[in-house]
Amino acid sequence: MRVGVIGTGYVGLVAGACFAQTGNDVVCGDVDAAKVEGLSRGQIPIYEPGLEPLVERNLREGRLRFTTDIPFVARESEIIFIAVGTPPDEDGSADLRHVLEVAAVIGDSTNGEKIVVNKSTVPVGTAAKVRDTIRGRTQHTVHVCSNPEFLKEGAAVEDFMRPDRVVVGVDSPAARRALETLYEPFVRTGNPILFMDVTSAELTKYVANAMLATRISFMNEVARICELTGADVALVRRGVGSDNRIGPKFLFPGPGYGGSCFPKDVKALIRTARDYGYDLKILRAVEEVNEAQKRLFLEKVEKHFGADLSGLTIAVWGLAFKPRTDDMRESPSIVLINGLLDRGATVRGHDPVALATARGIFGDRITYCEHDYEAVSGADALIVMTDWLEYRNPNFGKMRELMRSSVVFDARNLYESSRMREIGFTYYPLGRETVA
């Protein structure tokens, strides 16, 4: 099939490469000329495991192309995916400006019957706006569908190639047949393609992310209760997660959720409900808990060292919001590091892949370390913010020799309190026994 993808961010680039891998003729469009030039040479602007060889292979075999000519993408494709950004406005609503701009170009460029699919995360009613925009500019038949993505950064290629489900909102039998054919190679193991009306598909994406965000914030609250009562949140999590009605996923406490999806989608769903006259009280609480959680380890540092951190050097392991990505959007590490700097601390940061991203955020206000032990050299404390595999079993003896003071704040509960006590560290985990 001839597939067009407009937008080459995480979602668009992964979708385009994976559609090409299953034999389709794919052209990806983007207005960023420098990005398109790099992609055409196989240079990937994001860190996503497995994506670079996938792009290189399909470029080489002629199934994948990149262009800045968006009208060309619309003319050449049978199915056109809109995968541009929908950043939050100040009121929390999704900014649909780019989506509707693309819809206008499609309407002006359409040269026959087309299937247009919203792949961007968009609120209820967006497909209708896209449909109205296109139909106001062409006499050709255009089907407008919704196909929300459920990709996890760091595992996006695997998620796309082997999805646990594909959600598609369609407006016609013709659109359903075409998208069923397109996605059939990805669901041969038996996982379903869930066809539904367009409005339900639009809402499904927000509700799924809001549910996962709720589980995270709930467990972060549980971790605080554990600290107050002396319970161990790891044991509580296992006990609760063993219930088949609940399950173990997304029950790990941490420094708060971040990234491009959960914060934005929770805000957008709250705003959508408000537009329809309903107050989503639970989600407002989820958001409030998450913002407080991002400040928790700064508060732990202050409790240990005092409010004035002048003269102290703090090492931070993990800058991205999660492992296997260089994405720092809404990362809890940003709140932490800004708070440390505001209180006079010197910060030395390490991350396996996100140092370049961090430089764009902090400039020369912190020291960037290429190696994890370099970061802790001379440090008065270490704060672990991201659960990269590299941090799970460090050489604690070497750390003690390098650090000025043996204090570890562990926002991901990577270490055991009993072991840290034996080694001689002062240890502050989350919802577990503190070693002071």
Residue pairs with C-beta under 8 A, 6 or more apart in sequence:
1 24
1 25
1 78
1 79
1 178
1 181
1 182
2 24
2 25
2 76
2 77
2 78
2 79
3 16
3 19
3 24
3 25
3 26
3 27
3 77
3 78
3 79
3 80
3 81
3 182
4 26
4 27
4 28
4 29
4 73
4 74
4 76
4 77
4 79
4 80
4 81
5 12
5 15
5 16
5 19
5 26
5 27
5 28
5 29
5 73
5 80
5 81
5 83
5 119
6 12
6 28
6 29
6 30
6 70
6 73
6 80
6 81
6 82
6 83
6 84
6 102
7 29
7 30
7 82
7 83
7 84
7 85
7 98
7 102
7 119
7 120
8 16
8 28
8 29
8 30
8 32
8 35
8 36
8 39
8 66
8 83
9 46
9 83
9 84
9 85
10 46
10 48
10 151
10 153
10 156
10 260
10 327
11 83
11 119
11 120
11 149
11 151
12 28
12 30
12 81
12 83
12 84
12 119
13 28
13 39
13 44
13 46
13 51
13 55
14 48
14 51
14 151
14 156
14 157
14 160
15 81
15 83
15 119
15 149
15 160
16 26
16 28
16 64
17 26
17 51
17 54
17 55
17 58
17 64
17 157
18 54
18 157
18 160
18 161
18 186
19 26
19 182
20 26
20 58
20 63
20 64
21 54
21 57
21 58
21 63
21 161
22 185
22 186
23 63
23 185
24 63
24 182
25 63
26 58
26 63
26 64
26 65
27 64
27 65
27 66
27 67
27 72
27 73
27 76
27 77
28 39
28 64
28 65
28 66
28 67
28 73
29 66
29 67
29 68
29 69
29 70
29 72
29 73
30 36
30 39
30 66
30 68
31 68
31 70
32 68
33 68
35 45
36 66
36 67
36 68
38 45
39 45
39 55
39 66
40 59
40 65
40 66
42 52
42 55
42 56
42 59
44 51
44 52
44 55
46 326
46 327
47 325
47 326
47 353
47 354
48 153
48 154
48 156
48 157
48 325
49 154
49 155
49 157
49 324
50 157
50 158
51 156
51 157
54 157
55 64
58 64
59 65
67 73
70 102
70 105
70 109
71 105
71 108
71 109
72 109
73 80
74 80
74 105
74 106
74 109
74 110
74 114
75 109
75 110
75 111
77 114
78 114
78 115
78 178
79 114
79 115
79 117
79 178
79 179
79 182
80 106
80 114
80 115
80 116
80 117
81 117
81 119
81 147
82 99
82 102
82 103
82 116
82 117
82 118
82 119
82 120
82 130
83 119
83 120
84 98
84 99
84 102
84 120
85 98
85 120
86 94
86 95
86 96
86 98
86 99
86 120
86 121
86 122
86 264
87 94
87 95
87 264
88 94
88 95
88 263
88 264
88 267
88 268
89 95
91 271
92 267
92 268
92 270
92 271
93 123
93 267
93 268
93 271
93 272
93 275
94 121
94 122
94 123
94 126
94 264
94 268
94 271
96 122
96 123
96 126
96 129
99 118
99 120
99 122
99 126
99 130
100 129
100 130
100 133
103 116
103 129
103 130
103 133
103 134
104 133
104 134
104 137
106 114
106 116
106 134
106 142
107 133
107 134
107 135
107 136
107 137
107 138
107 142
108 137
108 138
110 134
110 137
110 138
110 140
110 142
111 140
112 140
113 140
113 141
113 142
113 143
113 174
114 140
114 141
114 142
114 143
115 142
115 143
115 145
115 174
115 175
115 178
115 179
116 130
116 134
116 142
116 143
116 144
116 145
117 144
117 145
117 146
117 147
117 179
118 126
118 127
118 130
118 144
118 145
118 146
118 147
118 202
119 147
119 148
119 149
121 148
121 149
121 205
121 206
121 261
121 264
121 265
121 268
122 146
122 202
123 202
123 206
123 268
123 269
123 271
123 272
124 199
124 202
124 203
124 272
125 199
125 202
126 146
126 202
127 144
127 145
127 146
127 169
127 171
127 198
127 199
127 202
128 144
128 198
130 144
131 142
131 144
131 171
134 142
134 144
135 142
143 170
143 171
143 172
143 174
143 175
144 171
144 198
145 168
145 169
145 170
145 171
145 175
145 179
145 198
145 201
146 168
146 169
146 198
146 201
146 202
147 166
147 167
147 168
147 169
147 179
147 201
148 167
148 201
148 202
148 204
148 205
149 160
149 205
150 159
150 163
150 164
150 165
150 167
150 205
150 208
151 159
151 160
152 159
153 259
153 260
153 322
153 324
153 325
153 327
154 322
154 323
154 324
154 325
155 324
160 186
161 186
162 186
162 189
162 191
163 186
163 187
163 191
164 191
165 191
165 192
165 193
165 194
166 183
166 186
166 187
166 191
166 192
166 193
166 194
167 194
167 196
167 201
167 204
167 205
168 176
168 179
168 183
168 193
168 194
168 195
168 196
168 201
169 195
169 196
169 197
169 198
169 199
169 200
169 201
169 202
170 176
170 179
170 195
170 196
170 197
170 198
171 198
176 195
179 193
180 193
180 195
183 193
187 193
196 204
205 265
206 265
206 268
206 269
206 272
207 269
209 261
209 262
209 265
209 266
210 265
210 266
210 269
210 283
210 286
212 250
212 262
213 257
213 262
213 265
213 266
213 283
213 286
213 290
214 282
214 283
214 286
215 249
215 250
215 251
216 250
216 252
216 253
216 254
216 256
216 257
216 262
216 290
217 257
217 285
217 286
217 287
217 289
217 290
217 293
218 286
218 289
219 233
219 237
219 250
219 251
219 252
219 253
220 253
220 254
220 256
220 289
220 290
220 293
221 289
222 233
222 236
222 237
222 253
222 431
223 233
223 253
223 430
223 431
224 296
224 431
225 231
225 431
226 232
226 233
226 236
226 431
226 432
227 430
227 431
227 432
227 434
230 433
231 431
232 431
232 432
232 433
233 253
233 413
233 430
233 431
233 432
234 413
234 431
234 432
236 431
237 248
237 251
237 252
237 253
238 248
240 246
240 251
241 247
241 248
241 249
241 251
242 248
252 412
252 413
253 413
253 430
253 431
254 293
254 332
254 387
254 411
254 412
254 430
255 293
255 294
255 296
255 297
255 332
255 333
255 336
255 385
255 411
255 412
255 430
256 290
256 291
256 293
256 294
256 296
256 332
256 335
257 263
257 290
257 321
257 330
258 321
258 322
258 328
258 329
258 330
258 331
258 332
259 321
259 322
259 327
259 329
259 330
259 331
260 327
260 329
260 330
262 330
263 287
263 290
263 329
263 330
264 330
266 283
266 286
266 287
267 287
269 280
269 283
270 280
270 283
270 284
270 287
273 279
273 280
273 283
274 280
293 332
294 332
294 335
294 336
295 335
295 339
296 411
296 430
297 336
297 383
297 385
297 409
297 411
297 428
298 335
298 336
298 339
298 340
300 409
300 428
301 309
301 314
301 340
301 381
301 383
301 409
302 309
302 343
304 381
304 407
304 426
304 428
305 312
305 380
305 381
307 343
308 343
308 344
309 340
309 343
309 344
309 345
310 343
310 344
310 345
311 344
312 344
312 345
312 346
312 380
312 381
313 345
313 346
313 347
313 348
313 378
313 379
313 380
313 404
314 340
314 345
314 346
314 347
314 348
314 379
314 380
314 381
314 382
314 383
315 347
315 348
315 349
315 350
315 369
315 375
315 376
315 379
315 381
315 382
315 383
315 403
316 333
316 336
316 337
316 347
316 348
316 349
316 350
316 375
316 382
316 383
316 385
317 350
317 351
317 372
317 375
317 382
317 383
317 384
317 385
317 386
317 388
317 391
318 333
318 350
318 351
318 384
318 385
318 386
318 387
318 388
318 391
318 412
319 328
319 331
319 333
319 337
319 349
319 350
319 351
319 354
319 355
319 357
319 358
319 385
319 386
320 326
320 327
320 328
320 331
320 333
320 351
320 353
320 354
320 357
320 386
321 327
321 328
321 329
321 330
321 331
321 332
321 333
321 386
322 386
322 387
323 386
323 387
323 388
323 389
325 353
325 354
326 351
326 353
326 354
326 356
326 357
327 354
327 357
328 334
328 354
328 357
328 358
328 361
332 385
332 411
333 349
333 385
333 386
334 361
336 383
336 385
337 347
337 349
337 362
337 366
340 347
341 347
341 365
341 366
346 366
346 367
347 365
347 366
347 367
348 366
348 367
348 369
348 374
348 375
348 376
348 377
348 379
349 355
349 358
349 362
349 366
349 367
349 368
349 369
349 375
350 368
350 369
350 370
350 371
350 372
350 374
350 375
351 358
351 386
351 388
352 388
352 390
355 368
355 370
358 366
358 368
359 368
369 375
372 390
372 391
372 394
373 394
373 395
373 398
373 399
373 402
375 382
376 382
376 399
376 402
376 403
377 402
377 403
378 402
378 403
378 404
379 402
379 403
379 404
379 405
380 403
380 404
380 405
380 407
381 403
381 405
381 407
381 408
381 409
382 399
382 403
382 407
382 408
382 409
383 408
383 409
383 411
384 391
384 408
384 409
384 410
384 411
384 412
384 414
385 411
385 412
386 412
387 412
387 414
391 412
391 414
392 414
396 420
396 423
396 425
397 423
399 406
400 406
400 423
400 424
400 425
405 426
406 424
406 425
406 426
407 425
407 426
407 427
407 428
408 415
408 420
408 425
408 426
408 427
408 428
409 428
410 427
410 428
410 429
410 430
411 430
412 430
413 429
413 430
413 431
413 432
415 427
415 429
417 427
417 429
417 432
417 433
417 434
417 435
420 427
420 435
421 427
421 435
425 435
426 435
426 436
427 434
427 435
428 434
